[in-house]
Amino acid sequence: MITGFNTDVKHGETVYHVQTEDKGIQNPLIESLIYVKGAILDSHRTYYRDFLESQAFSESTLQKILEFQHRQIVAAIKKGQFQIGMNLRAYVEGDFVFEFQGAKAETSSEGITLSPSPKVNSKKSIPSSIEFKTEEFSQTKQAGTRSSTPFPEVGGGSPRHEPQIEPKSSRIEFAIGANEVAELSIEQGIEICVESSKDFIGGSHVDLKLYVQGRQNRARLENAQVIVKIIGTTFPPRLYAGKTDKNGCLHMNFNLPSYSVGSAALIVQASKGPVNDEIKYLIKRK
């Protein structure tokens, strides 16, 4: 199960770090933090208790909502449309509608601003829609949990996420030569896409298949550094690493440690030049 996303995105001369996490069913909250130079510029909090207690709830839909919140913020920054306290568009899948609604955020006096974002059209009224309260606020303080340390260069391989909920098109995927990658990556960012199973259980064998692509045009990226970290509260961390091939793909095999108490996670990181992406999965106990 995906528990969060971390993405660096550049606009102008400023690099923004967007971190989105699901706080779990005990505290049903999807929180996005936007950092600039290690300080929190803005936050988006979406409470989903009503959704959690509804018949429409499923973990897969929750993960799509989490990713949709994260991707909207990343896209707004990239296009120069980000505003502190901005509203997010509703997530729609068939007849299901998830509204990101809440009070307008207060603007920080020291906030960094981009060009104004266009007004978003009102959400269509669908009978089966469920409204959710989104609290948005901004504050500028030193972040204590985020590290900007670049990913280490190691040798090995690794993988991540499912593309957005769009019907598959006839678009042809293609690889980009190493001499073209750096410029493209700086402009649009990168993302990790896991093609193999995303269900990880302690003590099991993992056959991990992934690819790394440009975030905007979906061009596969060659020679991207990928690192897989396995961490837990009851065992030492494990590290696997490698680079994508000419088709932007990476295949890795490893075993997950068994554990009976505490918690564990599998973290996939990818980097190409100055840009990177990260995704986290929970490792379930047997």
Phi and psi restraints in degrees (value plus and minus 20) as a CYANA .aco file:
   2 ILE   PHI     -93.8   -53.8
   2 ILE   PSI     112.2   152.2
   3 THR   PHI    -132.8   -92.8
   3 THR   PSI     -29.8    10.2
   4 GLY   PHI     158.5   198.5
   4 GLY   PSI     147.8   187.8
   5 PHE   PHI    -152.0  -112.0
   5 PHE   PSI     126.0   166.0
   6 ASN   PHI    -153.0  -113.0
   6 ASN   PSI     104.0   144.0
   7 THR   PHI    -159.1  -119.1
   7 THR   PSI     114.2   154.2
   8 ASP   PHI    -117.1   -77.1
   8 ASP   PSI     112.3   152.3
   9 VAL   PHI    -157.9  -117.9
   9 VAL   PSI     116.0   156.0
  10 LYS   PHI    -125.5   -85.5
  10 LYS   PSI     115.3   155.3
  11 HIS   PHI    -153.2  -113.2
  11 HIS   PSI     100.8   140.8
  12 GLY   PHI      43.4    83.4
  12 GLY   PSI    -147.5  -107.5
  13 GLU   PHI    -119.0   -79.0
  13 GLU   PSI     -15.4    24.6
  14 THR   PHI    -126.0   -86.0
  14 THR   PSI     113.1   153.1
  15 VAL   PHI    -122.5   -82.5
  15 VAL   PSI     102.9   142.9
  16 TYR   PHI    -123.7   -83.7
  16 TYR   PSI     119.3   159.3
  17 HIS   PHI    -130.5   -90.5
  17 HIS   PSI     101.6   141.6
  18 VAL   PHI    -128.9   -88.9
  18 VAL   PSI     102.6   142.6
  19 GLN   PHI    -141.8  -101.8
  19 GLN   PSI     101.0   141.0
  20 THR   PHI    -143.3  -103.3
  20 THR   PSI     110.4   150.4
  21 GLU   PHI    -157.8  -117.8
  21 GLU   PSI     127.8   167.8
  22 ASP   PHI    -113.9   -73.9
  22 ASP   PSI     103.3   143.3
  23 LYS   PHI     -99.6   -59.6
  23 LYS   PSI     -26.4    13.6
  24 GLY   PHI      80.1   120.1
  24 GLY   PSI     143.9   183.9
  25 ILE   PHI     -88.6   -48.6
  25 ILE   PSI     -40.8    -0.8
  26 GLN   PHI     -92.3   -52.3
  26 GLN   PSI     -44.7    -4.7
  27 ASN   PHI    -158.0  -118.0
  27 ASN   PSI      55.0    95.0
  28 PRO   PHI     -84.4   -44.4
  28 PRO   PSI      69.3   109.3
  29 LEU   PHI    -167.4  -127.4
  29 LEU   PSI     112.5   152.5
  30 ILE   PHI    -125.8   -85.8
  30 ILE   PSI      97.9   137.9
  31 GLU   PHI    -136.8   -96.8
  31 GLU   PSI     107.3   147.3
  32 SER   PHI    -132.8   -92.8
  32 SER   PSI     108.6   148.6
  33 LEU   PHI    -135.6   -95.6
  33 LEU   PSI     113.4   153.4
  34 ILE   PHI    -130.8   -90.8
  34 ILE   PSI      97.8   137.8
  35 TYR   PHI    -126.9   -86.9
  35 TYR   PSI     127.3   167.3
  36 VAL   PHI    -154.1  -114.1
  36 VAL   PSI      99.8   139.8
  37 LYS   PHI      34.2    74.2
  37 LYS   PSI      20.3    60.3
  38 GLY   PHI      63.7   103.7
  38 GLY   PSI     -24.8    15.2
  39 ALA   PHI    -128.1   -88.1
  39 ALA   PSI     125.1   165.1
  40 ILE   PHI     -95.2   -55.2
  40 ILE   PSI     101.5   141.5
  41 LEU   PHI    -110.7   -70.7
  41 LEU   PSI     -60.3   -20.3
  42 ASP   PHI    -178.8  -138.8
  42 ASP   PSI     142.7   182.7
  43 SER   PHI    -162.5  -122.5
  43 SER   PSI     127.9   167.9
  44 HIS   PHI    -147.7  -107.7
  44 HIS   PSI     102.9   142.9
  45 ARG   PHI    -139.2   -99.2
  45 ARG   PSI     103.7   143.7
  46 THR   PHI    -138.5   -98.5
  46 THR   PSI      96.4   136.4
  47 TYR   PHI    -110.3   -70.3
  47 TYR   PSI     113.4   153.4
  48 TYR   PHI    -145.6  -105.6
  48 TYR   PSI      10.6    50.6
  49 ARG   PHI     -80.7   -40.7
  49 ARG   PSI     -61.0   -21.0
  50 ASP   PHI     -80.4   -40.4
  50 ASP   PSI     -62.8   -22.8
  51 PHE   PHI     -84.9   -44.9
  51 PHE   PSI     -62.1   -22.1
  52 LEU   PHI     -78.7   -38.7
  52 LEU   PSI     -56.7   -16.7
  53 GLU   PHI    -112.1   -72.1
  53 GLU   PSI     -16.8    23.2
  54 SER   PHI    -114.6   -74.6
  54 SER   PSI     144.7   184.7
  55 GLN   PHI     -90.9   -50.9
  55 GLN   PSI     -38.3     1.7
  56 ALA   PHI     -97.6   -57.6
  56 ALA   PSI     -31.3     8.7
  57 PHE   PHI     -86.4   -46.4
  57 PHE   PSI     117.6   157.6
  58 SER   PHI    -174.1  -134.1
  58 SER   PSI     131.4   171.4
  59 GLU   PHI     -83.7   -43.7
  59 GLU   PSI     -57.1   -17.1
  60 SER   PHI     -85.2   -45.2
  60 SER   PSI     -59.4   -19.4
  61 THR   PHI     -88.3   -48.3
  61 THR   PSI     -59.4   -19.4
  62 LEU   PHI     -80.4   -40.4
  62 LEU   PSI     -61.0   -21.0
  63 GLN   PHI     -84.8   -44.8
  63 GLN   PSI     -57.6   -17.6
  64 LYS   PHI     -86.8   -46.8
  64 LYS   PSI     -57.8   -17.8
  65 ILE   PHI     -85.6   -45.6
  65 ILE   PSI     -64.1   -24.1
  66 LEU   PHI     -77.4   -37.4
  66 LEU   PSI     -68.0   -28.0
  67 GLU   PHI     -86.0   -46.0
  67 GLU   PSI     -57.1   -17.1
  68 PHE   PHI     -84.2   -44.2
  68 PHE   PSI     -61.0   -21.0
  69 GLN   PHI     -81.0   -41.0
  69 GLN   PSI     -67.0   -27.0
  70 HIS   PHI     -82.4   -42.4
  70 HIS   PSI     -67.7   -27.7
  71 ARG   PHI     -86.5   -46.5
  71 ARG   PSI     -53.2   -13.2
  72 GLN   PHI     -82.6   -42.6
  72 GLN   PSI     -63.4   -23.4
  73 ILE   PHI     -86.0   -46.0
  73 ILE   PSI     -65.0   -25.0
  74 VAL   PHI     -79.9   -39.9
  74 VAL   PSI     -64.7   -24.7
  75 ALA   PHI     -85.0   -45.0
  75 ALA   PSI     -59.7   -19.7
  76 ALA   PHI     -83.6   -43.6
  76 ALA   PSI     -60.5   -20.5
  77 ILE   PHI     -85.2   -45.2
  77 ILE   PSI     -66.6   -26.6
  78 LYS   PHI     -80.6   -40.6
  78 LYS   PSI     -57.9   -17.9
  79 LYS   PHI    -106.3   -66.3
  79 LYS   PSI     -20.2    19.8
  80 GLY   PHI      55.4    95.4
  80 GLY   PSI       3.1    43.1
  81 GLN   PHI    -129.5   -89.5
  81 GLN   PSI     -15.4    24.6
  82 PHE   PHI     -90.2   -50.2
  82 PHE   PSI     115.4   155.4
  83 GLN   PHI    -153.9  -113.9
  83 GLN   PSI     121.5   161.5
  84 ILE   PHI     -81.5   -41.5
  84 ILE   PSI     108.7   148.7
  85 GLY   PHI      58.5    98.5
  85 GLY   PSI      -4.5    35.5
  86 MET   PHI     -87.2   -47.2
  86 MET   PSI     133.9   173.9
  87 ASN   PHI    -105.3   -65.3
  87 ASN   PSI     131.7   171.7
  88 LEU   PHI    -126.7   -86.7
  88 LEU   PSI     129.4   169.4
  89 ARG   PHI     -91.5   -51.5
  89 ARG   PSI     132.8   172.8
  90 ALA   PHI     -89.5   -49.5
  90 ALA   PSI     128.3   168.3
  91 TYR   PHI    -108.3   -68.3
  91 TYR   PSI     107.1   147.1
  92 VAL   PHI    -146.7  -106.7
  92 VAL   PSI     110.8   150.8
  93 GLU   PHI    -160.9  -120.9
  93 GLU   PSI      84.8   124.8
  94 GLY   PHI      44.2    84.2
  94 GLY   PSI    -144.3  -104.3
  95 ASP   PHI    -110.2   -70.2
  95 ASP   PSI     -23.3    16.7
  96 PHE   PHI    -108.8   -68.8
  96 PHE   PSI     111.4   151.4
  97 VAL   PHI    -149.0  -109.0
  97 VAL   PSI     109.1   149.1
  98 PHE   PHI    -134.1   -94.1
  98 PHE   PSI      93.8   133.8
  99 GLU   PHI    -111.8   -71.8
  99 GLU   PSI     104.1   144.1
 100 PHE   PHI    -109.2   -69.2
 100 PHE   PSI      69.4   109.4
 101 GLN   PHI    -142.0  -102.0
 101 GLN   PSI     126.8   166.8
 102 GLY   PHI     156.8   196.8
 102 GLY   PSI     155.8   195.8
 103 ALA   PHI     -86.6   -46.6
 103 ALA   PSI     126.6   166.6
 104 LYS   PHI     -84.6   -44.6
 104 LYS   PSI     117.8   157.8
 105 ALA   PHI     -93.3   -53.3
 105 ALA   PSI     133.1   173.1
 106 GLU   PHI    -102.0   -62.0
 106 GLU   PSI     120.6   160.6
 107 THR   PHI    -109.2   -69.2
 107 THR   PSI     113.0   153.0
 108 SER   PHI     -91.5   -51.5
 108 SER   PSI     119.3   159.3
 109 SER   PHI     -87.5   -47.5
 109 SER   PSI     -41.2    -1.2
 110 GLU   PHI    -125.7   -85.7
 110 GLU   PSI      -5.6    34.4
 111 GLY   PHI     -86.0   -46.0
 111 GLY   PSI     133.6   173.6
 112 ILE   PHI    -115.7   -75.7
 112 ILE   PSI     110.4   150.4
 113 THR   PHI    -136.5   -96.5
 113 THR   PSI     127.5   167.5
 114 LEU   PHI    -130.1   -90.1
 114 LEU   PSI    -193.4  -153.4
 115 SER   PHI     -85.6   -45.6
 115 SER   PSI     127.7   167.7
 116 PRO   PHI     -78.3   -38.3
 116 PRO   PSI     123.0   163.0
 117 SER   PHI    -106.6   -66.6
 117 SER   PSI     126.1   166.1
 118 PRO   PHI     -88.2   -48.2
 118 PRO   PSI     133.3   173.3
 119 LYS   PHI     -87.8   -47.8
 119 LYS   PSI     119.9   159.9
 120 VAL   PHI    -110.4   -70.4
 120 VAL   PSI     114.9   154.9
 121 ASN   PHI     -81.7   -41.7
 121 ASN   PSI     128.5   168.5
 122 SER   PHI     -80.2   -40.2
 122 SER   PSI     127.8   167.8
 123 LYS   PHI     -89.8   -49.8
 123 LYS   PSI     123.6   163.6
 124 LYS   PHI     -89.6   -49.6
 124 LYS   PSI     123.1   163.1
 125 SER   PHI    -100.8   -60.8
 125 SER   PSI      95.8   135.8
 126 ILE   PHI    -142.4  -102.4
 126 ILE   PSI     109.4   149.4
 127 PRO   PHI     -73.9   -33.9
 127 PRO   PSI     -56.0   -16.0
 128 SER   PHI    -109.9   -69.9
 128 SER   PSI      -7.6    32.4
 129 SER   PHI     -91.9   -51.9
 129 SER   PSI     130.7   170.7
 130 ILE   PHI    -142.2  -102.2
 130 ILE   PSI     110.8   150.8
 131 GLU   PHI    -115.2   -75.2
 131 GLU   PSI     120.1   160.1
 132 PHE   PHI    -147.5  -107.5
 132 PHE   PSI     122.5   162.5
 133 LYS   PHI    -103.4   -63.4
 133 LYS   PSI     107.8   147.8
 134 THR   PHI    -136.1   -96.1
 134 THR   PSI     100.7   140.7
 135 GLU   PHI    -118.1   -78.1
 135 GLU   PSI     103.6   143.6
 136 GLU   PHI    -138.8   -98.8
 136 GLU   PSI     111.9   151.9
 137 PHE   PHI    -167.5  -127.5
 137 PHE   PSI     144.4   184.4
 138 SER   PHI    -151.1  -111.1
 138 SER   PSI     127.9   167.9
 139 GLN   PHI    -177.2  -137.2
 139 GLN   PSI     133.6   173.6
 140 THR   PHI    -138.9   -98.9
 140 THR   PSI      90.5   130.5
 141 LYS   PHI    -171.1  -131.1
 141 LYS   PSI     145.0   185.0
 142 GLN   PHI     -96.0   -56.0
 142 GLN   PSI     108.6   148.6
 143 ALA   PHI     -98.3   -58.3
 143 ALA   PSI     116.5   156.5
 144 GLY   PHI    -122.6   -82.6
 144 GLY   PSI     -30.1     9.9
 145 THR   PHI    -133.2   -93.2
 145 THR   PSI     -29.4    10.6
 146 ARG   PHI    -117.3   -77.3
 146 ARG   PSI     113.1   153.1
 147 SER   PHI    -132.3   -92.3
 147 SER   PSI     114.5   154.5
 148 SER   PHI    -121.1   -81.1
 148 SER   PSI      -5.8    34.2
 149 THR   PHI     -82.4   -42.4
 149 THR   PSI     109.7   149.7
 150 PRO   PHI     -85.3   -45.3
 150 PRO   PSI     134.6   174.6
 151 PHE   PHI     -87.2   -47.2
 151 PHE   PSI     119.1   159.1
 152 PRO   PHI     -89.9   -49.9
 152 PRO   PSI     130.4   170.4
 153 GLU   PHI    -108.1   -68.1
 153 GLU   PSI      95.5   135.5
 154 VAL   PHI    -152.4  -112.4
 154 VAL   PSI     157.9   197.9
 155 GLY   PHI    -131.5   -91.5
 155 GLY   PSI     117.0   157.0
 156 GLY   PHI     135.8   175.8
 156 GLY   PSI    -155.0  -115.0
 157 GLY   PHI    -182.5  -142.5
 157 GLY   PSI     152.4   192.4
 158 SER   PHI     158.7   198.7
 158 SER   PSI    -199.2  -159.2
 159 PRO   PHI    -173.2  -133.2
 159 PRO   PSI     155.4   195.4
 160 ARG   PHI    -189.4  -149.4
 160 ARG   PSI    -160.4  -120.4
 161 HIS   PHI    -102.6   -62.6
 161 HIS   PSI     146.4   186.4
 162 GLU   PHI    -117.1   -77.1
 162 GLU   PSI     111.1   151.1
 163 PRO   PHI     -77.6   -37.6
 163 PRO   PSI     144.9   184.9
 164 GLN   PHI     -80.4   -40.4
 164 GLN   PSI     145.5   185.5
 165 ILE   PHI     -99.1   -59.1
 165 ILE   PSI      55.7    95.7
 166 GLU   PHI    -141.5  -101.5
 166 GLU   PSI     126.5   166.5
 167 PRO   PHI     -82.3   -42.3
 167 PRO   PSI     124.2   164.2
 168 LYS   PHI     -84.1   -44.1
 168 LYS   PSI     117.2   157.2
 169 SER   PHI    -127.6   -87.6
 169 SER   PSI    -198.9  -158.9
 170 SER   PHI    -110.8   -70.8
 170 SER   PSI      -5.7    34.3
 171 ARG   PHI     -78.4   -38.4
 171 ARG   PSI     116.5   156.5
 172 ILE   PHI    -109.6   -69.6
 172 ILE   PSI     106.4   146.4
 173 GLU   PHI    -101.4   -61.4
 173 GLU   PSI     121.4   161.4
 174 PHE   PHI    -163.3  -123.3
 174 PHE   PSI     136.4   176.4
 175 ALA   PHI    -116.1   -76.1
 175 ALA   PSI     133.3   173.3
 176 ILE   PHI    -135.4   -95.4
 176 ILE   PSI     118.4   158.4
 177 GLY   PHI     -84.1   -44.1
 177 GLY   PSI     136.4   176.4
 178 ALA   PHI     -79.3   -39.3
 178 ALA   PSI     -53.7   -13.7
 179 ASN   PHI     -92.3   -52.3
 179 ASN   PSI     -35.7     4.3
 180 GLU   PHI    -120.2   -80.2
 180 GLU   PSI     -34.7     5.3
 181 VAL   PHI     -87.9   -47.9
 181 VAL   PSI     -65.8   -25.8
 182 ALA   PHI     -76.7   -36.7
 182 ALA   PSI     -68.5   -28.5
 183 GLU   PHI     -84.0   -44.0
 183 GLU   PSI     -63.6   -23.6
 184 LEU   PHI     -81.6   -41.6
 184 LEU   PSI     -65.3   -25.3
 185 SER   PHI     -82.1   -42.1
 185 SER   PSI     -61.8   -21.8
 186 ILE   PHI     -80.8   -40.8
 186 ILE   PSI     -59.4   -19.4
 187 GLU   PHI     -92.7   -52.7
 187 GLU   PSI     -60.6   -20.6
 188 GLN   PHI    -141.2  -101.2
 188 GLN   PSI     -29.9    10.1
 189 GLY   PHI      58.9    98.9
 189 GLY   PSI     152.8   192.8
 190 ILE   PHI    -147.5  -107.5
 190 ILE   PSI     144.3   184.3
 191 GLU   PHI    -166.0  -126.0
 191 GLU   PSI     130.5   170.5
 192 ILE   PHI    -118.7   -78.7
 192 ILE   PSI     115.1   155.1
 193 CYS   PHI    -145.0  -105.0
 193 CYS   PSI      96.5   136.5
 194 VAL   PHI    -109.8   -69.8
 194 VAL   PSI     105.8   145.8
 195 GLU   PHI    -116.6   -76.6
 195 GLU   PSI     -45.5    -5.5
 196 SER   PHI    -104.6   -64.6
 196 SER   PSI    -195.9  -155.9
 197 SER   PHI     -79.6   -39.6
 197 SER   PSI     121.8   161.8
 198 LYS   PHI    -128.3   -88.3
 198 LYS   PSI      -2.5    37.5
 199 ASP   PHI    -121.8   -81.8
 199 ASP   PSI      88.0   128.0
 200 PHE   PHI    -131.1   -91.1
 200 PHE   PSI     107.1   147.1
 201 ILE   PHI    -145.7  -105.7
 201 ILE   PSI     112.1   152.1
 202 GLY   PHI     -74.8   -34.8
 202 GLY   PSI     117.4   157.4
 203 GLY   PHI      65.8   105.8
 203 GLY   PSI     -23.5    16.5
 204 SER   PHI    -116.9   -76.9
 204 SER   PSI     145.9   185.9
 205 HIS   PHI    -110.7   -70.7
 205 HIS   PSI     120.0   160.0
 206 VAL   PHI    -134.8   -94.8
 206 VAL   PSI     106.8   146.8
 207 ASP   PHI    -131.5   -91.5
 207 ASP   PSI      72.1   112.1
 208 LEU   PHI    -116.0   -76.0
 208 LEU   PSI     104.9   144.9
 209 LYS   PHI    -146.2  -106.2
 209 LYS   PSI     110.0   150.0
 210 LEU   PHI    -169.0  -129.0
 210 LEU   PSI     149.1   189.1
 211 TYR   PHI    -162.4  -122.4
 211 TYR   PSI     137.8   177.8
 212 VAL   PHI    -136.3   -96.3
 212 VAL   PSI     114.8   154.8
 213 GLN   PHI    -159.7  -119.7
 213 GLN   PSI     143.7   183.7
 214 GLY   PHI     -88.4   -48.4
 214 GLY   PSI     121.9   161.9
 215 ARG   PHI     -89.3   -49.3
 215 ARG   PSI     -52.9   -12.9
 216 GLN   PHI    -111.8   -71.8
 216 GLN   PSI     -72.7   -32.7
 217 ASN   PHI    -118.8   -78.8
 217 ASN   PSI     -16.6    23.4
 218 ARG   PHI      40.4    80.4
 218 ARG   PSI       5.3    45.3
 219 ALA   PHI     -93.9   -53.9
 219 ALA   PSI     109.6   149.6
 220 ARG   PHI     -86.8   -46.8
 220 ARG   PSI     119.9   159.9
 221 LEU   PHI    -131.0   -91.0
 221 LEU   PSI     104.1   144.1
 222 GLU   PHI    -104.1   -64.1
 222 GLU   PSI     127.0   167.0
 223 ASN   PHI      45.1    85.1
 223 ASN   PSI       9.1    49.1
 224 ALA   PHI    -100.5   -60.5
 224 ALA   PSI     116.2   156.2
 225 GLN   PHI     -97.6   -57.6
 225 GLN   PSI     107.0   147.0
 226 VAL   PHI    -144.7  -104.7
 226 VAL   PSI     114.1   154.1
 227 ILE   PHI    -149.5  -109.5
 227 ILE   PSI     114.2   154.2
 228 VAL   PHI    -133.1   -93.1
 228 VAL   PSI     103.9   143.9
 229 LYS   PHI    -133.2   -93.2
 229 LYS   PSI     112.8   152.8
 230 ILE   PHI    -135.1   -95.1
 230 ILE   PSI      95.8   135.8
 231 ILE   PHI    -145.3  -105.3
 231 ILE   PSI     132.1   172.1
 232 GLY   PHI    -179.7  -139.7
 232 GLY   PSI     148.2   188.2
 233 THR   PHI    -104.7   -64.7
 233 THR   PSI     -31.9     8.1
 234 THR   PHI    -144.5  -104.5
 234 THR   PSI     -12.2    27.8
 235 PHE   PHI    -167.5  -127.5
 235 PHE   PSI     136.3   176.3
 236 PRO   PHI     -86.5   -46.5
 236 PRO   PSI     131.7   171.7
 237 PRO   PHI     -86.8   -46.8
 237 PRO   PSI     131.5   171.5
 238 ARG   PHI    -143.2  -103.2
 238 ARG   PSI     128.7   168.7
 239 LEU   PHI    -155.1  -115.1
 239 LEU   PSI     111.6   151.6
 240 TYR   PHI    -151.6  -111.6
 240 TYR   PSI     123.2   163.2
 241 ALA   PHI    -170.2  -130.2
 241 ALA   PSI     139.7   179.7
 242 GLY   PHI    -196.2  -156.2
 242 GLY   PSI    -193.5  -153.5
 243 LYS   PHI    -149.1  -109.1
 243 LYS   PSI     129.7   169.7
 244 THR   PHI     -91.0   -51.0
 244 THR   PSI     131.6   171.6
 245 ASP   PHI    -104.3   -64.3
 245 ASP   PSI    -189.5  -149.5
 246 LYS   PHI     -85.5   -45.5
 246 LYS   PSI     -37.2     2.8
 247 ASN   PHI    -117.2   -77.2
 247 ASN   PSI     -11.3    28.7
 248 GLY   PHI      57.1    97.1
 248 GLY   PSI      -7.3    32.7
 249 CYS   PHI    -125.5   -85.5
 249 CYS   PSI     138.3   178.3
 250 LEU   PHI    -167.6  -127.6
 250 LEU   PSI     116.9   156.9
 251 HIS   PHI    -146.2  -106.2
 251 HIS   PSI     109.5   149.5
 252 MET   PHI    -159.9  -119.9
 252 MET   PSI     122.7   162.7
 253 ASN   PHI    -143.4  -103.4
 253 ASN   PSI     114.5   154.5
 254 PHE   PHI    -183.2  -143.2
 254 PHE   PSI     147.6   187.6
 255 ASN   PHI    -126.3   -86.3
 255 ASN   PSI     121.2   161.2
 256 LEU   PHI    -109.2   -69.2
 256 LEU   PSI     120.8   160.8
 257 PRO   PHI     -88.5   -48.5
 257 PRO   PSI     127.1   167.1
 258 SER   PHI    -102.2   -62.2
 258 SER   PSI     127.2   167.2
 259 TYR   PHI    -175.3  -135.3
 259 TYR   PSI     129.7   169.7
 260 SER   PHI    -136.6   -96.6
 260 SER   PSI     -37.7     2.3
 261 VAL   PHI    -153.5  -113.5
 261 VAL   PSI     143.2   183.2
 262 GLY   PHI      60.9   100.9
 262 GLY   PSI    -173.8  -133.8
 263 SER   PHI    -162.2  -122.2
 263 SER   PSI     143.6   183.6
 264 ALA   PHI    -170.7  -130.7
 264 ALA   PSI     136.8   176.8
 265 ALA   PHI    -166.3  -126.3
 265 ALA   PSI     132.5   172.5
 266 LEU   PHI    -134.0   -94.0
 266 LEU   PSI     103.5   143.5
 267 ILE   PHI    -135.9   -95.9
 267 ILE   PSI     107.2   147.2
 268 VAL   PHI    -130.9   -90.9
 268 VAL   PSI     107.8   147.8
 269 GLN   PHI    -144.9  -104.9
 269 GLN   PSI     123.9   163.9
 270 ALA   PHI    -155.7  -115.7
 270 ALA   PSI     124.1   164.1
 271 SER   PHI    -162.8  -122.8
 271 SER   PSI     127.7   167.7
 272 LYS   PHI    -167.4  -127.4
 272 LYS   PSI      87.6   127.6
 273 GLY   PHI      42.0    82.0
 273 GLY   PSI    -150.6  -110.6
 274 PRO   PHI    -105.6   -65.6
 274 PRO   PSI     -21.9    18.1
 275 VAL   PHI    -131.1   -91.1
 275 VAL   PSI     134.9   174.9
 276 ASN   PHI    -173.0  -133.0
 276 ASN   PSI     149.6   189.6
 277 ASP   PHI    -168.0  -128.0
 277 ASP   PSI     136.9   176.9
 278 GLU   PHI    -170.1  -130.1
 278 GLU   PSI     126.4   166.4
 279 ILE   PHI    -162.7  -122.7
 279 ILE   PSI     128.3   168.3
 280 LYS   PHI    -140.8  -100.8
 280 LYS   PSI     123.1   163.1
 281 TYR   PHI    -148.8  -108.8
 281 TYR   PSI     124.3   164.3
 282 LEU   PHI     -97.2   -57.2
 282 LEU   PSI     123.1   163.1
 283 ILE   PHI    -122.6   -82.6
 283 ILE   PSI      97.1   137.1
 284 LYS   PHI    -101.1   -61.1
 284 LYS   PSI     131.9   171.9
 285 ARG   PHI     -99.9   -59.9
 285 ARG   PSI     132.2   172.2
